[in-house]
Amino acid sequence: MKLLVVGDFHGKFPKKFENMIKKQKIDLVVSLGDYAPFAYRKLWFEYCYGKDVELWEIIGKKKYGELVRKDLDSAEGVLKKLNKLPVPVFTVLGNIDWPEPDDIMDLGSKGKTMPNWDEKEMLVKRMKKYKNIRRIDYKAVRFGDYVFVGMRGHSAPGKPRSKAFSKHKKILEMLFKKYRKENKEGRVVFVSHIIPYDTKLDKISMTAHKKVRGKHYGSKLVRWAIKKFQPLVAFGGHIHEGMGKDKIGETVVINPGAAHEGHGVVLELVDMTKN
């Protein structure tokens, strides 16, 4: 089985990938999410990063609404292109695809409420109409001889002692144990938006925000799952500058880089099957 693995689109799906699918006879596209461009990134880091404040409190709900709707429209433009591909697409949500953050933090009471339109126009609701795209967040899905186990991935390592971490750790454990036989045979693929913590692939560049530059910032939950269950291969992105591959035990871990920069990975699974 031949895969095209892409993620971190940020509003773009280069034409080269469409040509690659046809030329290399791809069977399945594995998408790591982050469809929106996050065009208001600079504003968010300036006013919100590390602070208990929402951007709409700073710039107003109307302006914030305009920015988010524009981002959503760009994200949906990518979804439309993926939906037209001649092969199926499996996807997980990225951290800027408006997923619930309940797998990396204990939410407690909601506290501040987002504007009503924000809840009505979530990307996941738009995604439902694109039948060629299948979400696999915290699900296991068969395709051919392989099983794909997916999870969301946010922009932080997560807290292993939190209830959220424990809850989703149990979900992943259940999924991997359900397909224990397939995993032993080297037929389980793990998919997350974010790469595992403390590898060659998750180190933040020195040009990033001063609070995180130079630090490992992948997911501790992803690392736990890979280390414990040793799937055949694991895909994750989010940290664009971490493009490349590494290993955790016997598992090959791959960060395909950012699709909006033209990066992606073609992988033939049959050549990787465990003996």
N, C-alpha and C positions, 0 to 999 in steps of 0.2 A: 504494500500500500504506500502510495506517495502523497505526502502532505506539503501544503504551503502554509507556513506559520507566519502570521503577521499581527502586529498590534501597534498601539500608540499612533493612531491615524491622525488625530487632531485636525479633523475636517478635510482630510485629503486621502484619496485612494488612487495612487499613480497608475496610469495606463499600462505600465510595464508588467504589473501583476496579472492583468487580464491576458496579456500575450504569453506570459510565463505559464499560466494554467493550461493553455492550449498546447504550447510547444512542448512542455515537459510532461504532459498527460497526468495532471494532478487529479487525485481521487477525492480529496477533502481539503477544505480550507479551515484551519484552526485560528480563530481570532482571539486576541488577548485583550480586546476592549480599548477604552479611551478613544471614543469616536469624536467627541467634541473638541474644538480647538482651544478651549479655556482662554478665550480672547481677553478676558479681564484678569488674567493671572497676575500682572504687575500690580494692579489695584489691590487684589486679595492679599498678596504678600506684604504690601505696604501697610495695610490697615488691619488685617485679620490674623496673620500668621502668629501663632503662639499667644493669641489674645482671646478673651471671652467676648467677642463681638462679631456680629454678622455684617457682611458687606452692605446689605440693604439698609442697615441702621446708619451707615455712614453716607451713602450716596442717595438714599431714598428708594422706596419700593418700585416706583415707576421706572427710574433709570436702571435699577438692577433687573427688573423684569424685561426690559428691552434687551439688555446684554445677554441674559440667559436664553431668551427666545431665539436670539440670533445664533447662539452657540448650539441650541437644540436643532435648529434648521440645518446648520452645517453638518452636525452629527448625522442627521437623517439623510443627508445627501450621500454620505458614505454607505449607510445601510441600504439605500436604493441600489447602489452599484453592486454591493455584495449580493443582494437579492437576485440580481440578474445574471450572476455567474452560472456557468453550466454544471457546477458541482455544488454539493451541500456545504454549508458553513456552520461550524460549531463555535459558539462564543461564550465568553464570560464577561462580566461587567468590569470596567475599569474604575478607578477612583473618581474620575470626573464624569462618569456616566450616571451620576446621582443614585448610587446604590445605598441601601441602608448600611450604616457603619457598625452594625451590631455584631460583626464577627471580630472586631478588633478593640471594642470598648464597651463598657457597661453604660447603657444609655440612661438608666434611672428615669426620672421624670423628664418630660420633653422640654420643659422650660420655655424658652422663646419659640414662638410658632412662626413658621415660614409663611409668606404670602400664599393665599389660596391657589392662585394660578400655578405656583411652583409645584404643588402636589398634583395638580390636574394634568400637567404637561411633562411628566417624567418620561425619560427616554424609553424606559421599559415598556410603557404603554404604546408608544409609537412603534417599537420593535415588533410587537405582537402581530402586526398586519403583514410582516414580511416572512412568508412561509418557508423560504429557503434558508432562513437563519434560525438556528436552534440554540437557545440558552442552556448551559449546563452547569450553572452555579449550584454547588452542593448537590450535584446529581451525578449518576454514572450512566453512560449511554454507550451501547454497542454500535460499532460500525465495522462491517466486515469481520475479521477475526480478532479485532481489538476492542478494548473497553476504555473509554475516556472518562476520567474522573475530574470534575471541575470544581473550582471555588472562586469566590470573588477575591479581589485583592485591592487593598487600599494604599495609602501613601505613608504608612508607618509600620514599624516592626510588630506592634501589638504588645499586649501585656499577658504573659503566660499565667499569671495568678488570677486573672479576671474571670468572672462568670462567663463573659462572652467568649473568651478563648476556650474555656473548658467545654462550653456547649458545642461549639463548632468543631472542636477537636473530636468530640464523640461522634458527630455526624460523619466526618471524614473517616474515622475508624470503622464505622459501620459500613460505609461504602467500600473501603478497601477489603474488609473481611468478607463481604458478600461475594467479591470476585477474587478470593484468595487463590483459587486454582489458576485462573487466568494470569494473575500476577506472578505466580510461581513459574509459569510458562513464558514469562516475558511478554505479555500481551496487554499490559495496562499502561496507559499514558496519562500523566497528571498535567492539568492545565490550570494556570492561575494568571491573573493580571500582573501581579508583582512577583519578582524573583525571590528565591530564598535568602534569608539573612546570612551574613558573614561568608560570602564567597567572592570570587573574582568579579562577579557580575552585579553587585549591589552597592558599590562604593560611589558616593556622591562626589561630583567634580568639585574642584576648588573654586569654580566660578559661581557656585550655587549660594543660597542664603547662608550667611555667616553662622547660623545656629546649627546647620547640618553639614556644611561642606567638609569633605574628607572622611565622613562617617559611613559605616555600613548601615543601610536603611531598608534592606529587604524584609520579608515577612518571617517571623519566628514560627508561625503556624505552618507555613509552607515548608520550612526547613524540618520541623518536627515530623511532618507527614512523609517527606522523602526519606529521612534518616530511618524512620521506623519501618516503612513498608517497601522501600526500594523498588519503585516502579521502573519500568524499562527506560523511560525518558520523561523529563519534566520541562515544561515550557513556561516562561514568565518574562515579563518585560518591565514597564514602568520607568526604570532607570535607563534612559536612552544611552548614556555614555558607557553603560555596562555591557554593551553588545559583545557576544562571544559565547564560549561554552566552558563548563567546569564539571566536576564530578563530586557527588556526595555518596560515599560508599561505592556501589556499583551503578548508581543512577547517573546517566548523562543529563546535565542541566543546561538548557539553552536559552539565551536571551537574544531574540532575532533582531533587536534594534528597532528603531522607529520607522513605521511605514511611511509617514509623511516625508521622511528624508530618503525614501526609496529603499529602505532595508527590509529584508525578510529572509526566511530560510526555507529551502526545499529539502525534505528529508524522506528517505526510503526506509520505512520501518522494517521491512523484511530482512534487511542487512544487519539489523541491530538485535534480533531476537536472541534471548539468553539460551545457552546450551543446557 
